[in-house]
Amino acid sequence: MGSMFESSPQAPFKVLVIGGSYGGLSAAFNLRDLCSGRAPRCGEPLAEGEAPVAPMQVTVEITIIDERDGFYHLIGSPLALASESFAEKAWVKFDEMPALHAPHNDDVIRVRQGSVQAVDPVRKVATFVARGAGLQTEEVRYDYLVAATGLRRVWPVVPQSLRKKQYLFETAEHIRAVTVGRYGVVVVGGGAVGIEMASELKLVYPHLKVTLVHSQDKLLSAEPLPDNVGGRALELLMDGGVDVLLSHRLERTEEVKDESGSVGVRVHFDNGDSMLADHVIMAVSKSVPTTTFLPKDVLDGEGYVRIQPSLNFPPETPNAADHFAAGDLVRWSGIKRCGAAMHMGHFAAVNVHQRMQQKLSGAEPKFSKLSEVPPMMGLAVGKKAVAYWPEAGMTSGEDVLKTFFGDDLGFTICYSYLQLGGNKSS
Ligand SMILES: Cc1cc2nc3c(=O)[nH]c(=O)nc-3n(C[C@H](O)[C@H](O)[C@H](O)COP(=O)(O)OP(=O)(O)OC[C@H]3O[C@@H](n4cnc5c(N)ncnc54)[C@H](O)[C@@H]3O)c2cc1C
């Protein structure tokens, strides 16, 4: 079943993007570029002598719905949970995002704050609750949908606030709690998140005692990476002054009071060891896809969207060709990364634009298709980083930190790549 816009090519196509982070913003801004006849911002640069091809201009209205009131640089969480000044920088309210307010935008992209509850691919309607509307739901009709809602991550892996103001309180309170500075902080979990949380705390507060504990005998043990990556991460952590306890599985924590009546935590491990801490940070939870609003039959058993290489929903879904998913919520090969989410958002934009052209001119669509992605990772460990990708193998050092993260855990790299500051064509 189609929407009313199919029979009326002059009417703007309505595109709904659910989730306004790396995947969703990439889809929205690349699509706006294409629909205004410009090369997409995340496209390949032209080869020498290659003539640019102007994409077909199409009238479009793009609505982004996000639960947050801004773009939150999720990758920067370990630093946002250690530094109040960085926390301020890591959240850019949509109201203040230059790329959304440049004259060029001309209301092509609008952002609504709210939570999507259901998507009906037959009627092409999404139901959402706008922020502040209580239980009252609204419906949004669309011609094309891009779902980019990522994974649900628990505190303190990621701040849970949905408004910047509240988030700044949340991060400041956490920073106060972890920097008491008597016994120090214990970070539980030697995966990527735990390693970055421990190392950023130590970097920002060099005098704070920071201990990373991990149940296995090597770090990054759950990742499909060669052992030398975890081994190098361990060396960098220790160089940076973080104490590391391997083969220490947390059994329980117990609140204790010292002679002065101050409260601390005794951390017990299953090998009988124990230690005192001011604060324990759990960095071990499994994140789950935020896809409960989608029909069950487009999901796999774990809740990931079973996309096709074109990022379309599974072929048996009603109107599958008009429904896309991009970012962490999809089932695809490779470790979940923001670079992959932005890449998928770009491909989703190209493919939505191809579908629009097909509707308007009958042109056979040429879809961009995802290739399989091998495991790869960049991990900031204090003043250095360790990275792995198949062609280069494992690399590490200050230069690797600069390349992968700049000097702000990748904020400027992502912000510039998506041109959220409104430079160039935005
Ligand atoms: C601590 C940490 C460190 C990381 N470090 C790195 C790193 O160094 N390099 C790297 O490449 N990757 C890193 N990652 C992974 C990276 O953050 C993810 O791959 C990336 O965020 C995926 O982007 P996304 O757009 O798919 O989803 P997300 O960034 O999760 O964004 C999803 C958006 O959807 C919104 N949303 C969710 N549900 C709904 C709903 N029902 N209605 C409306 N809106 C909704 C959310 O508010 C959010 O804005 C890290 C992750 C964590 C947690």
The ligand as an ORCA input file, in Angstrom:
! r2SCAN-3c Opt
* xyz 0 1
  C      31.377      4.511     26.095
  C      31.385      4.237     24.613
  C      32.534      4.493     23.867
  C      32.535      4.260     22.497
  N      33.673      4.512     21.795
  C      33.679      4.340     20.461
  C      34.829      4.669     19.697
  O      35.850      5.054     20.237
  N      34.771      4.529     18.358
  C      33.635      4.084     17.719
  O      33.624      4.016     16.482
  N      32.524      3.757     18.407
  C      32.524      3.875     19.761
  N      31.401      3.541     20.472
  C      30.235      3.009     19.751
  C      29.424      4.169     19.136
  O      29.081      5.057     20.146
  C      28.186      3.617     18.429
  O      28.594      2.736     17.409
  C      27.352      4.758     17.844
  O      26.865      5.587     18.874
  C      26.180      4.234     17.005
  O      25.473      5.314     16.501
  P      23.910      5.209     16.197
  O      23.531      6.492     15.517
  O      23.597      3.928     15.510
  O      23.196      5.089     17.620
  P      23.254      6.018     18.913
  O      24.468      6.840     18.937
  O      23.003      5.100     20.060
  O      22.026      7.000     18.747
  C      20.705      6.571     18.767
  C      19.802      7.768     18.938
  O      18.438      7.310     18.882
  C      17.694      7.930     19.926
  N      16.574      7.015     20.248
  C      16.652      5.779     20.784
  N      15.431      5.225     20.866
  C      14.549      6.136     20.379
  C      13.143      6.164     20.208
  N      12.356      5.111     20.513
  N      12.575      7.286     19.699
  C      13.329      8.357     19.349
  N      14.688      8.378     19.489
  C      15.271      7.286     19.991
  C      18.681      8.141     21.049
  O      18.276      9.210     21.910
  C      19.965      8.471     20.286
  O      20.148      9.857     20.076
  C      31.370      3.750     21.854
  C      30.228      3.486     22.606
  C      30.228      3.717     23.980
  C      28.987      3.413     24.784
*
